[in-house]
Amino acid sequence: MEKTNQKFKIILYISVWVIIWGSIASLIDLPFLKNGIYSEGDLGQYVTFSLTAMIAIIFSKKIFNKINL
């Protein structure tokens, strides 16, 4: 039972980080789209989401090591 509980916590942890990453990336992306800096699907949007994904991965790993799921 403990192994199943640990797997559930890890899946939940990853899911929460995906939501956090998507939300932050979208908030960063919105002003760029509104001001015409780039359009939907352009390279700039890809870079914005990719960079925020990398930052989210770094932070999630650091926090994961501290909370020791």
ABEGO torsion letter per residue (X at the ends): XAAAAAAAAAAAAAAAAAAAAAAAAAAAAAAAAAAGABBBGBAAAAAAAAAAAAAAAAAAAAAAAAAGX
